[in-house]
């Protein structure tokens, strides 16, 4: 009799087939959870929690929820051993904490209290017996949320302004993919404006000590202006590429790592992480110009701190948004920077950016 084998479906991807021992090994490594789907013929899919010999009495109630959206989580019946209050008829709701752990059961009133205390948000995933899958708190039929979506967004922005690194995941959650993408682009535009302002200030400070008509800076600037007038469209396209190159190269690197690791998130979140990471670099550029070369040590020390802040943003994005472990983030951050610098080098040295054509 042939050995029984199963396929696993994770976020629409079908893996396998695996035998029982291979499934057990995947479970022990944290790659196979009760909310995944299994099938023997890839036609009829059932929750993996039905494999009682793999998931019965092994503490699976503490496994973190991996899926990024309510509709991405397969339905399964949570275990009720983790309690925040005595079990009674009203204590029927389970929710996913900010740390990604399943908590509950709690009553609807207690859940609303957690919402008022900002322990959970209207986007927190919740479930009770009888629901087909996990839903956002605002969509779970508990009545109008005590905190509106606009209120959640306002609170997320306040948290982000006071704690940029710690508040980044909450801001992504409050914005959603499309608005996170737009905010990341806005951060990039602010960074570009600061860089242009730095160049303008440097030009003024340089010209104040030298005749601009006799120095090389004016000659190069005049040559650049003539080239821009002669090739307007090509110049505009190259200017746009250079303006958004840091943002999209870093976001592309994050997306590559996220795809390889099968992490959570979406490209809008990648852009917001990237925009947040590069923004401090641009904001400090005008200050560095005003400090001048006499304060080189101060400027160098500040940029070292800014680079460390950039690493903190990336680490937070990988651990709390993409869903990697701390060990995985230690490898993902340098991999992201290597991919980013490689993309920048390829694009900057390309023929398109080094010739005006026509």
Buried (B, 14 or more C-beta within 10 A) or exposed (E): EEEEEBBBBBEEEEBBBBEBEBBBEBBEEEBBBBBBBBBBEEEEBBBBBEBEEBBEEEEBBEBEBBBBBBEBBBEBEBBBEBEBEEEEEEBBBBBBBEEBBBBBBBBBEBBBBBBEEEBBBBBBBBBBEEBEBBBBBBEBEBEEBBBEBEBBBEBBBEBBEEEBBEBBBBBBBBBBBEBBBBBBBEBBBBBBBBBBBBBEBBBEEEBEEEEBEEBEEBEEBEEEEEEBEEBEEBBEEBEEBBBBBBBBBBBBBBBBBBEEBEBBBBBBBBBBBBBBBBBBBBBBBBBBBEBEEEBEEEBEEBBEEBBEBBBBBBBBBBBBBBBBEEEBBBBBBEBBBEBBEEBBEEBBEEEEBEEBEE
